[in-house]
Amino acid sequence: MAGVERMSRARPARRDLLGLIPVSLALCASALVSAPAAAAQTPGLRTWLKLVADLDGRTVFSVTEGMVWGFKPQADDLTAAQFARRLYGYRSLLARKVETTPDGLRLRTKGWSFYLDADSGEPVSELLNPYTGLKVTCPPLSGPASSVTYGGPVATGAGPDLTMRRIGDHAWIGVDRISRFKPSDTTWFKLEADLTTYACRTADLDNPANSHIPSTWSHSLTAEWQTWMRMHGEPGHILFNGAGVALRGPEQIGTDLRRAIDRGFPGALAETLAWG
């Protein structure tokens, strides 16, 4: 087995990396990080763009789905049932399109995210917080498409730090991020550890003719309780644990997901499909 390969050391912007909505789920915000053009033109950047988008300009849709768990701190009198609880599920759809411009490679992103009942998997806008006994609001989220430019004279984003492992004819590309930020709806800073691993075939990864690399991914994100849970300052944390895939085309978007988007955000999916 080959050793671990680091492809880029540039630290990415928090909200323009992965095929899922982060804990804050604030897709509408484009938190951009200034970076030198040289850092944005690394091989790691192009590899990542091929995984999540298509350098030929085709819009790539990706779906991520998983479960969010709650964890209380270890204690001698804590039972297993108190220590870990399944809280709610989540499902997201992202659309990404790379455009070559005089300023560099511009990545457009549009997304939708839904919270799910932990048992039925149905989208919900309200949940009963098992820790507090309070009913809390968790509506589906989306926002305007965001745009980040990599490389060229106007670089508004830095390429991600990729870790690559190869075993036989498969490769795993890891993207790890530790973020400290303050959302617009809080008066305190939040911390997140965001770990994603893409899996693909080495033949697809190494083929320079490929403008897109088919992949699946696993994702873990640990953070404090979400703001809408009304538990700021309570000991413990949540863990997002999910998996995703880049679809072959928009025709693979599930009927249930299409209906949920059309119901919550009328016309938005049709507008994104028009990107081409």
N, C-alpha and C positions, 0 to 999 in steps of 0.2 A: 504494500500500500504506500502510495506516495505521501510525502509530508504535507503539512498544511501550507497552503499558498495564500499570501496576502496580495490582493490585487490593487488596492487603493487605500490610502490612509486618510483621504478627505472625509470629514464628518458631514453627514447629510442634514438637510432640513428635516425637522421632526415629522411634518405632515405631508411629505411628498415622496414617500418611499414605498410602502407595501400595499399588497392587495387586500387590504382590509381597513376598516375604520378604527383608529386608535381609541383608547379609553374615553377621551373627551368627545369623540365622534363629531368634531367640529370641522367637517369637510369644507365648509364654506370659507373657512379662514385659510389664507395662503401664507403661512409663516415661512418667509424666505430667508436664507442665510447667504450673505455676500461671500464670494469666493473668487480667487484668481482664476483666470481662464485656463491656465496650465493645469490646475488641479481638476478642472471639470472635463478635461480631454483625456482622462486616463482610460486604459483598457477596461478597468473595473466598471466605469460608467457605462460604456457601450455594452458590456455583458449584462449589466442590470437592466438597461433599456430594452435589450433583446428579450429578457425574461418577462418583463411586465408590459411591454409594448411591441411595436414593430417599426424598425428603422425605415421601412419602405412607406410608412404613413398610414397603414391600415389601422383602423380602430380596434383595439384588443379589449375584450370584455373578460373580467375575471370575477369569480364568486368565491367568497370565504364564508364558512359557517362553523360554529362551535358553541362551546358552553363556557359560562362564566361561573367560577367557584369563589366562595368566600372562605377565608381562613382566619381563625383566631390564634393569638400567640400561644406557644406551648406552655403548659402548666401541669403540675402534678395531679390536680383534680379534674383536668379537662378530659371529657370522653371523646371518642372518635367522632361521634355524631355532632358534637359541639365544635370540634376542631375544623372540620371541612363540611361545607354545604354547597350543593348545586343551587345557584341562585336563578339564573335565567340564561337563555340561549341568545345567539345573535346571528344574523345573516346579512351579508353586504354584497353589493354589485358595484364594481368599478369599471369605468370606461377610460382608456388611455390612448392618446394619439400623439405620435412624434411628428413634428413639422420642422423641416430644415429651413432656417431663416438666415438673413445676413448677420444676425446677432448670435447665432449658434443653434443648437438643437433645442427646440421648445417642446416641452411635454405638457399637453392639456390633460386634465383629469376631472372627471365628474363621477360622483358616487351617491349611493343610497344605502342606508343602513336601517335594519329593523331589529328590535328586541323580540325574543320569542319566549313563549311559555316553556319552562324547563321540561315539562312532561309531554305536552302535546306537540310542541314545535310550532304552534301557530303564532303569527305576529300579534303583539299586544302593545297597548299604549299605557297600560297601568299594571302595576305589580304590587303584591303584598310583600313588604320587606320582612323576612322571617326574624330578623334580629330585633327590629323595633316594633313590629306589629302594625306599622303604618302602611296605608296604601299610598304608593308614590307614582308619579307620572313619568313615563319614559316613551315619549312619542317617537315615531320614525324620523330620521334626520336626513337632510340633503342640503344642497346649497348651490350657488352659482359655480360653474366650472372654474377651476384654478389653472394657472399657467406658470411654469418655471422654465427658465432658459439656462442651458448648460453650454459652456464654452463660448468662443467668439468674443467680440468686443464688449458685450453686455451679458455677463454671467450673473444670474440671480440665485443659482443653486450649486452646491458642491456634490461631486459624485460620492456614492456610498463606499464604506469600508467593507470589502468583501473578503470572506474567508472561504477557500475552496478545498474540498477533499474529493479524491477520486478513488473508487474501488471498482476494479474491473471495468465494465462498460457503463458505469453510472457515476454521476458527479453530484455533489451537494455543495451549494453555495449559500453561505450564511451571511446574514446582515444583522448586526447587533447594534442597538442604540440605547444609550442612557440619557434621558432628557429631564431637564428641570424647566418648568414653564408656569405661567400664570394665565389661566383662561379668563375670558372677559366676565364670566359669571361667578368668579370667586375673588376673595380678598387675600388668598394665600397661594403660595407656590405649590405645585404638584411635582412628583417624581415618578418616572416610569422606566421600567426595563423592558425593552421591546426586542424580542429575539425571533427571527424568522429564518427558516432554512428551505431553500428551493431545491428540488430534486429533478434531474434531467438526465438524458443520455449523453455520454461523453462525445459520441459522434455528432450530435446536434450542437453541443457546446463548441466543439473544435472546428466546425465547418464554417469558414469565413463567408460562404455564400448565403448563409442563413441570416435573414433580417429579423427573425423571431425564433426564440428557442422554446419549444413546448415544455411545460414543466407543471409540477404540482408543488405544494408547499405545506409545511407545518408552521404553526405560529404560537408563541407564548408571550404574554404580556402581563407583568405584575405591577400593581399600582395601589394607591389608597382607594378607599371606597369611592364610587362615583358620586358626584356632587348631588345628584337627584335622590340618592339613597338617604340623605340627611344624616350622615354618620361621621362628618368631619371630626377628627380628633379621637375617634374610637379606636382602640387597639385592633390591629389586624390588617388584612389587605385582600384584594381580589386578584384572581388569575384568569385571564382570557386564555383558552386553549382551543385552537381551531385548526382547520385544514382548508386548502383552497386549490383552485385549478384555473388556468387560463383557458377559456372556451375556444373552440375552433372557429366560432362565428356567433353572431347575435341570435341565430336560430336556436342555439343551445340554451338560451336564457329560459329558465323554467316558467311554465304558465302561471304558477302561483306567485312567483316573484314579479312577473310582468303585471299581474293584476294588482298586487300590493303597491307597486310603484305608480301605476295609473290611478289607483284610488287615492293615494296620499299626495301625489305630485302630478296632476293631470298634464299631459303633453310633454313632460320632461324627457321621458325615454325616447319618444319619437324625435324630439329635437336632437338628442345625442346620436341616434341612429343615422341621422342625416350627415354626421361628420364624414361618413364613408370609410 
